[in-house]
Amino acid sequence: MTDLTSAIAGYWDAAARTFDDEPDHGLRAEHTRAGWDRLLRAWAPSGPADVLDAGCGTGSLSVLLAAAGHRVTGVDLAPQMIEQARTKMAAAGLAGRFLVGVASVPPTGGERFDLLLCWHLVWTLPDPHAALREWVARLRPHGRLVMVEGRWGESGPPYAMEGETLPWSGGVRAADLVATVRPLVTDLRVEPLSADPDLWGGPVSDERYALIARI
């Protein structure tokens, strides 16, 4: 594990205890939870699918996908996040698999998935372009890549200030992500999400969106 990887894991481990206090992290409000449930059901395959939740955090979206009947594997670098995800899934009476590992190179061996989901993740990655290539390679033919992303500011997490560069620190604009993903997939679309305050626990003024692609 590199020094940067260790710093990233430590930062998110420390954040795990209060992570779900954010409305769009914990999904504790019914209208916020319902909003994300509606979107995930629209983006995911209609039948039971194998889903990889890359950078799953405390597992809130993994639980929604499992409740919709999908077979979910969640990966996160922070052990404390994974512990909470396992607890949350068990409390919901649902089955899911959670692994500690680098989300950009998920520790799932040669497994392939029907859907790969990542939520506000690429801004934390030292090499998001390599991660995107890796994620597309983990999908089955006609698989889907769903990325919930945005551009919310110039500053990055503290570990980005220790002589390391995070290319998309502060988020990535939809146009830039589209330009990066388009050569890797057969088709894609972008759904703006900023205008729906239910998803975020209140109004937001920055750019937030979902990129949905097929290989």
C-alpha positions in Angstrom: 0.0 0.0 0.0 1.5 3.4 -1.0 1.7 6.3 1.3 -1.1 8.0 -0.6 -3.3 4.9 -0.4 -2.8 4.7 3.3 -3.6 8.4 3.7 -6.9 7.9 1.7 -7.8 4.9 3.8 -7.1 6.7 7.1 -9.0 9.8 6.1 -12.2 7.8 5.2 -11.9 5.5 8.2 -11.9 8.6 10.4 -14.9 10.0 8.5 -16.9 6.8 8.8 -18.4 7.5 12.2 -20.2 10.7 11.0 -20.5 9.9 7.3 -24.2 9.0 7.4 -25.0 12.4 9.0 -25.1 13.9 5.5 -28.6 13.5 4.1 -27.4 12.0 0.8 -25.1 9.6 2.6 -27.2 8.0 5.3 -30.5 8.3 3.3 -32.3 8.6 6.7 -35.1 10.9 5.4 -37.8 8.9 3.6 -38.0 11.3 0.7 -34.2 11.2 0.1 -34.2 7.4 0.3 -37.2 7.2 -2.0 -35.5 9.5 -4.6 -32.4 7.4 -4.8 -34.3 4.2 -4.8 -36.4 5.4 -7.8 -33.2 6.4 -9.7 -31.3 3.2 -9.0 -34.3 1.1 -10.1 -34.4 3.1 -13.4 -30.7 2.8 -14.0 -30.2 -0.9 -13.1 -31.2 -3.9 -15.2 -34.8 -5.0 -14.8 -34.0 -8.5 -13.6 -31.7 -9.6 -10.8 -28.2 -8.5 -11.7 -24.7 -8.8 -10.4 -23.8 -5.3 -9.1 -20.4 -3.9 -8.1 -20.7 -0.8 -5.9 -17.2 0.7 -6.2 -16.4 3.0 -3.2 -19.5 1.8 -1.5 -18.9 3.8 1.8 -21.4 2.8 4.4 -23.5 0.8 1.9 -26.6 2.9 1.7 -26.9 2.5 -2.1 -25.9 -1.2 -1.8 -28.8 -1.8 0.5 -31.2 -0.2 -2.0 -29.9 -2.3 -4.8 -30.1 -5.5 -2.7 -33.7 -4.6 -1.7 -34.5 -4.3 -5.4 -33.4 -8.0 -5.8 -29.8 -7.5 -7.1 -26.7 -9.4 -6.0 -24.5 -6.8 -4.6 -20.7 -6.6 -4.0 -19.5 -3.5 -2.3 -15.8 -2.4 -2.2 -14.2 0.3 -0.2 -10.7 1.1 1.0 -11.8 2.1 4.5 -12.4 -0.9 6.8 -14.7 1.2 9.1 -16.9 2.0 6.1 -17.1 -1.6 5.2 -17.9 -2.6 8.8 -20.8 -0.1 8.7 -22.0 -1.4 5.3 -22.1 -5.0 6.6 -24.0 -3.9 9.6 -26.5 -1.9 7.6 -27.1 -4.7 5.1 -27.7 -7.2 8.0 -30.0 -4.9 9.8 -32.1 -4.7 6.6 -32.3 -8.5 6.5 -30.6 -8.6 3.1 -27.6 -10.4 1.6 -24.6 -8.7 0.3 -20.9 -9.0 0.1 -18.5 -6.3 1.2 -14.8 -6.3 0.6 -12.0 -4.0 1.8 -9.9 -3.0 -1.2 -9.0 -0.3 -3.6 -12.1 0.7 -5.5 -10.2 1.6 -8.7 -9.0 -2.0 -8.8 -11.7 -4.0 -7.0 -10.5 -7.2 -5.4 -13.0 -9.4 -7.2 -10.6 -11.5 -9.4 -12.0 -12.4 -12.8 -15.6 -11.8 -11.8 -17.7 -9.8 -14.2 -20.7 -7.7 -13.4 -23.9 -6.5 -15.1 -23.7 -3.1 -13.4 -20.9 -1.1 -11.9 -22.0 1.8 -9.7 -19.8 4.6 -8.3 -21.0 7.6 -6.3 -18.9 10.7 -5.9 -15.8 8.6 -6.1 -13.5 9.7 -8.9 -12.5 13.0 -7.2 -10.7 10.9 -4.6 -8.7 8.8 -7.0 -5.0 9.4 -7.9 -5.6 8.0 -11.5 -9.3 8.2 -12.4 -8.6 7.5 -16.1 -7.1 4.1 -15.2 -10.0 3.4 -12.9 -12.5 4.0 -15.6 -10.7 1.6 -18.0 -10.5 -1.0 -15.2 -14.2 -0.7 -14.4 -15.3 -1.1 -18.0 -13.2 -4.2 -18.2 -15.1 -5.6 -15.2 -18.4 -5.4 -17.0 -20.1 -8.2 -19.0 -21.1 -7.5 -22.6 -23.9 -5.0 -22.6 -23.1 -4.2 -19.0 -23.8 -0.7 -17.5 -21.6 1.8 -15.9 -23.5 4.3 -13.6 -21.5 7.2 -12.1 -23.1 9.8 -9.8 -20.7 12.7 -9.9 -20.5 16.5 -9.8 -18.3 19.5 -9.6 -18.6 21.3 -6.3 -15.4 23.2 -5.6 -11.7 23.6 -6.1 -10.5 22.1 -2.9 -9.8 18.5 -2.3 -9.5 16.3 0.8 -6.5 16.8 3.1 -4.4 14.0 1.6 -4.4 15.9 -1.7 -2.3 18.6 0.0 0.7 16.5 0.9 2.5 16.8 -2.4 0.2 14.5 -4.2 -2.1 15.4 -7.1 -5.7 14.2 -7.5 -6.6 15.1 -11.1 -10.3 15.6 -10.4 -10.0 17.1 -6.9 -13.2 19.1 -6.2 -15.2 16.9 -8.7 -15.4 16.7 -12.4 -17.7 18.4 -14.9 -20.1 16.3 -16.9 -18.5 17.4 -20.2 -15.1 16.3 -19.0 -16.3 12.9 -17.7 -18.2 12.3 -20.9 -15.1 13.0 -23.0 -13.1 10.5 -20.9 -15.8 7.7 -20.9 -17.1 7.9 -24.4 -14.2 6.1 -26.1 -14.6 3.2 -23.7 -18.4 2.5 -24.2 -20.9 2.1 -27.0 -23.4 4.7 -25.8 -24.0 7.0 -22.8 -26.2 9.7 -21.5 -26.1 12.2 -18.7 -29.0 13.0 -16.4 -28.8 16.3 -14.5 -29.5 15.9 -10.8 -28.9 19.3 -9.3 -32.5 20.5 -9.6 -33.9 17.7 -7.3 -33.4 18.9 -3.7 -34.9 15.6 -2.3 -31.7 13.8 -3.4 -29.4 16.0 -1.4 -31.4 17.0 1.6 -32.0 20.5 0.3 -31.3 22.7 -2.7 -27.8 22.7 -4.2 -26.3 25.2 -6.6 -23.4 23.2 -8.0 -23.3 20.7 -10.9 -24.5 17.2 -10.0 -25.4 14.5 -12.5 -25.4 10.8 -13.4 -23.6 9.4 -16.3 -25.1 6.1 -17.5 -23.2 4.2 -20.1 -23.3 0.8 -21.8 -20.4 -1.2 -23.1 
